[in-house]
Amino acid sequence: MIYYTDEEGIYVSQYLPSKASFSIRGSRFALENCSGGDISPIRKFRVQAEGGTSCRISFRIPRWAKGVNRILVNGEDMGLSAQPDTWAVLEREWQADDVIEISLPFSLEFKPVDEENPDIAALCFGPIVLAADKMSLLDGDMEHPEEWITCIDEKQMLFRTAPGHVCPYPQAVRTFRPYYKIPVMEWYFMYVRFQQR
């Protein structure tokens, strides 16, 4: 489910560290996601092609990627329109050790649990679901969390609300961290409730 192929080339659906080999019009072609294991807004791919293979490589641009997305080949910006929920298509003659860099900046976004409960939501940072340290009733603009939730540790991806947004305790704050980093047997709260206005 990471790569797909057809007669035109390769489709990259997921951005997991991986390597796959293909036969493109009779030529051997390999594509490696060499970004490492950490989740990052920048993913790097290395091409291995026999002699120079012309084909199309299409990258899925996720729905959450609403920032200034860029795709570079060997350091050169390709100037592609990489819009969310589309495929960004690179078509060229590929050489061995060509490097493709996909930059999809992360941003904060609240995602409601369902349409019937728009006041219950999870906070996401790009593709990463964040969980709160305590049960919360929040009072803040759901559409613009960046105005009242800030990053306090970039390496650990820790975020904290500003005072005045936890009901009914205006002095309280809540801390959010990646769900996948929460230890076993430790309490967390993936969904928070918003005070209805």
Backbone torsions as a table, in degrees:
resi	resn	phi	psi	omega
1	MET	NA	6.5	178.5
2	ILE	-91.2	-44.5	-177.9
3	TYR	-124.2	146.1	172.4
4	TYR	-132.6	154.9	177.9
5	THR	-135.0	156.3	167.6
6	ASP	-145.4	-169.2	-175.9
7	GLU	-67.9	-15.5	-178.7
8	GLU	-90.6	-24.6	-178.6
9	GLY	157.4	-142.1	-169.7
10	ILE	-122.7	143.7	174.7
11	TYR	-117.1	126.4	178.0
12	VAL	-101.8	110.6	-174.5
13	SER	-96.2	-32.1	-178.1
14	GLN	-127.1	155.5	-175.0
15	TYR	-110.9	43.8	179.4
16	LEU	-89.3	146.4	174.5
17	PRO	-54.6	125.1	-172.6
18	SER	-169.7	168.2	174.7
19	LYS	-148.1	136.0	-179.3
20	ALA	-142.4	147.3	178.0
21	SER	-114.0	145.6	-176.5
22	PHE	-137.6	163.1	170.2
23	SER	-111.1	113.0	-178.8
24	ILE	-110.8	108.6	-179.0
25	ARG	50.8	41.2	176.6
26	GLY	87.3	-5.2	-179.8
27	SER	-105.2	144.4	178.1
28	ARG	-76.8	135.9	-177.0
29	PHE	-143.4	129.6	179.6
30	ALA	-125.5	145.7	179.2
31	LEU	-133.1	128.0	-177.8
32	GLU	-124.1	129.3	169.8
33	ASN	-86.3	103.0	-175.0
34	CYS	-105.4	34.0	-176.1
35	SER	-77.3	-16.8	-174.4
36	GLY	92.0	-178.4	-172.7
37	GLY	-85.0	-21.1	-175.9
38	ASP	-72.2	146.8	174.2
39	ILE	-75.2	125.9	-175.8
40	SER	-144.5	149.5	175.5
41	PRO	-72.8	-7.6	179.0
42	ILE	-117.2	122.1	178.7
43	ARG	-118.5	138.4	-177.3
44	LYS	-117.2	135.8	178.1
45	PHE	-122.6	142.3	176.2
46	ARG	-117.3	135.6	-177.9
47	VAL	-99.7	138.9	168.4
48	GLN	-124.8	112.3	-176.7
49	ALA	-128.9	147.7	178.8
50	GLU	-83.2	112.1	171.8
51	GLY	71.1	-26.4	-171.8
52	GLY	127.2	101.6	-175.4
53	THR	-115.1	126.1	177.1
54	SER	-89.5	123.0	176.3
55	CYS	-164.2	174.7	-179.0
56	ARG	-105.1	133.8	171.4
57	ILE	-119.2	120.9	-177.3
58	SER	-111.4	129.8	-179.2
59	PHE	-110.5	129.1	177.3
60	ARG	-72.5	127.2	176.0
61	ILE	-98.2	112.8	-174.2
62	PRO	-63.7	159.4	179.6
63	ARG	-61.2	-33.9	-176.9
64	TRP	-75.3	-12.0	-174.3
65	ALA	-81.5	78.1	-173.4
66	LYS	-102.4	7.4	-179.1
67	GLY	-91.8	-154.4	178.1
68	VAL	-88.0	95.5	-177.2
69	ASN	-86.4	139.1	-178.0
70	ARG	-136.0	148.3	174.6
71	ILE	-129.7	124.8	-179.5
72	LEU	-119.3	145.0	172.8
73	VAL	-121.8	119.1	-176.8
74	ASN	52.6	39.4	177.1
75	GLY	85.4	-5.4	-178.2
76	GLU	-99.3	125.2	178.6
77	ASP	-67.2	125.9	-177.5
78	MET	-81.2	-9.8	177.3
79	GLY	65.6	28.0	-178.3
80	LEU	-79.9	150.5	173.4
81	SER	-87.4	91.8	-176.7
82	ALA	-95.6	80.5	-176.6
83	GLN	-89.2	148.7	179.1
84	PRO	-56.4	145.7	178.7
85	ASP	64.4	30.7	175.7
86	THR	-132.7	-179.9	173.8
87	TRP	-113.2	129.6	173.9
88	ALA	-92.8	124.5	-170.5
89	VAL	-110.8	124.1	173.0
90	LEU	-109.2	124.7	178.5
91	GLU	-131.5	119.1	-176.5
92	ARG	-166.9	178.4	172.7
93	GLU	-90.5	115.7	-175.0
94	TRP	-90.0	143.6	177.6
95	GLN	-116.5	160.4	178.0
96	ALA	-59.6	136.0	177.9
97	ASP	72.1	15.5	167.5
98	ASP	-60.5	140.7	-179.5
99	VAL	-117.9	126.3	177.2
100	ILE	-107.5	130.6	179.2
101	GLU	-120.2	122.5	179.5
102	ILE	-107.2	120.0	179.3
103	SER	-112.6	113.5	-179.4
104	LEU	-126.5	85.3	-175.5
105	PRO	-55.9	139.3	178.6
106	PHE	-83.3	152.2	172.8
107	SER	-146.6	159.4	179.8
108	LEU	-78.8	142.4	-179.9
109	GLU	-156.2	132.6	172.5
110	PHE	-89.6	131.5	179.0
111	LYS	-117.0	113.3	179.3
112	PRO	-59.8	148.7	-178.5
113	VAL	-64.0	-36.1	174.4
114	ASP	-165.9	176.5	-176.6
115	GLU	-68.7	-28.0	-177.9
116	GLU	-77.7	-17.7	-177.5
117	ASN	-130.9	67.8	-177.1
118	PRO	-68.6	-13.0	-179.4
119	ASP	-90.5	0.7	175.4
120	ILE	-114.8	118.6	-170.8
121	ALA	-145.9	158.6	174.1
122	ALA	-107.5	143.6	178.0
123	LEU	-91.9	129.6	179.6
124	CYS	-121.9	148.8	173.8
125	PHE	-121.6	97.5	-170.6
126	GLY	61.7	-125.5	-179.7
127	PRO	-86.2	1.4	-172.2
128	ILE	-98.5	125.9	175.2
129	VAL	-83.5	129.9	178.8
130	LEU	-103.7	146.9	179.1
131	ALA	-122.4	144.9	-179.4
132	ALA	-84.7	156.4	-179.6
133	ASP	-81.6	-19.6	-179.2
134	LYS	-142.6	156.3	175.0
135	MET	-60.1	139.5	-170.4
136	SER	-140.9	142.3	163.9
137	LEU	-115.7	112.0	-172.8
138	LEU	-103.5	151.6	174.8
139	ASP	-128.4	97.2	-178.0
140	GLY	-164.6	168.9	-179.4
141	ASP	-77.2	109.2	-179.3
142	MET	-62.9	-30.3	-176.6
143	GLU	-77.6	-18.9	-177.6
144	HIS	-135.8	65.8	-178.3
145	PRO	-63.7	-24.9	-179.0
146	GLU	-64.4	-15.3	179.9
147	GLU	-79.5	-19.1	-177.4
148	TRP	-138.0	3.9	173.5
149	ILE	-126.2	125.3	-177.1
150	THR	-124.1	155.9	177.5
151	CYS	-80.0	128.4	179.0
152	ILE	-108.7	-10.1	177.8
153	ASP	-156.1	101.8	-176.0
154	GLU	-64.5	-41.9	-177.0
155	LYS	-62.8	-43.2	-179.5
156	GLN	-88.2	-6.4	-177.0
157	MET	55.9	50.3	176.8
158	LEU	-96.0	135.6	179.8
159	PHE	-126.6	150.3	-178.9
160	ARG	-140.5	140.7	176.1
161	THR	-74.1	152.1	172.4
162	ALA	-77.3	153.6	175.6
163	PRO	-57.1	148.7	178.1
164	GLY	97.6	6.4	-177.4
165	HIS	-121.3	5.0	177.4
166	VAL	-111.3	120.3	-178.4
167	CYS	-94.6	142.5	-3.3
168	PRO	-97.9	32.8	-174.4
169	TYR	-116.9	90.8	-174.3
170	PRO	-61.5	-21.8	-179.7
171	GLN	-83.8	-13.8	-175.1
172	ALA	-79.5	156.7	174.3
173	VAL	-132.4	163.8	175.3
174	ARG	-126.7	140.9	179.0
175	THR	-109.0	136.9	179.0
176	PHE	-117.6	142.8	176.1
177	ARG	-144.2	162.8	-178.7
178	PRO	-57.4	133.9	-179.6
179	TYR	-57.7	-39.7	-175.3
180	TYR	-70.8	-10.1	178.9
181	LYS	-97.2	0.0	-178.3
182	ILE	-79.0	126.9	-178.3
183	PRO	-65.3	159.0	175.7
184	VAL	-62.0	142.4	177.1
185	MET	68.7	22.0	175.5
186	GLU	-112.8	135.3	-178.6
187	TRP	-67.1	144.0	173.4
188	TYR	-150.9	163.7	-179.6
189	PHE	-134.2	101.8	-176.0
190	MET	-74.0	-35.9	-179.0
191	TYR	-108.3	137.3	175.7
192	VAL	-117.4	156.9	178.9
193	ARG	-106.6	142.5	177.8
194	PHE	-104.0	141.2	175.9
195	GLN	-67.8	127.2	-179.1
196	GLN	-75.5	138.9	-177.3
197	ARG	-107.3	NA	NA
